[in-house]
Amino acid sequence: MEAEAKKIKDFSKDLDSLPDIIDEISREDEEKKKRHLRCVTAEQERLKSCPPRLGRHK
């Protein structure tokens, strides 16, 4: 009985913390998008500033 009560209590705590977990996941996704955008723009800037490479390989 005690094990079941503890299990129910832990489950209840997990349900209560669910909105916080969802917020954290959305913040992480937002940060990943920002990092990716910065990486893409940095790559474009690098390609703009360098002359095009000539040769067999890019």
C-alpha positions in Angstrom: 0.0 0.0 0.0 2.8 2.4 0.9 4.5 1.7 -2.5 1.3 2.5 -4.3 0.8 5.7 -2.4 4.3 6.8 -3.1 3.9 6.0 -6.8 0.6 8.0 -6.9 2.3 10.9 -5.1 5.3 10.9 -7.5 2.9 10.7 -10.5 1.0 13.7 -9.1 4.2 15.7 -8.7 5.1 14.9 -12.3 1.7 16.1 -13.6 2.1 19.3 -11.6 5.5 20.0 -13.1 4.3 19.3 -16.7 3.8 22.9 -17.7 7.3 23.8 -16.5 8.7 21.0 -18.6 6.8 22.1 -21.7 8.0 25.7 -21.2 11.6 24.4 -20.9 11.3 22.4 -24.1 9.9 25.3 -26.0 12.7 27.6 -24.8 15.3 25.0 -25.9 13.7 24.8 -29.3 13.7 28.5 -29.7 17.4 28.7 -28.7 18.2 25.9 -31.3 16.4 27.9 -34.0 18.4 31.1 -33.1 21.7 29.2 -33.1 20.9 27.7 -36.5 20.0 31.1 -37.9 23.2 32.6 -36.6 25.2 29.8 -38.1 23.5 30.2 -41.5 24.0 34.0 -41.6 27.7 33.6 -40.5 28.3 31.1 -43.3 26.6 33.5 -45.8 28.8 36.4 -44.6 31.9 34.2 -44.8 31.1 33.3 -48.4 30.4 36.9 -49.3 33.8 38.1 -48.0 35.9 35.4 -49.6 36.5 35.2 -53.3 35.1 32.2 -55.0 37.4 29.2 -55.1 38.7 28.0 -58.3 39.7 24.4 -58.9 38.6 20.9 -58.8 36.9 21.0 -55.4 34.7 23.7 -54.0 
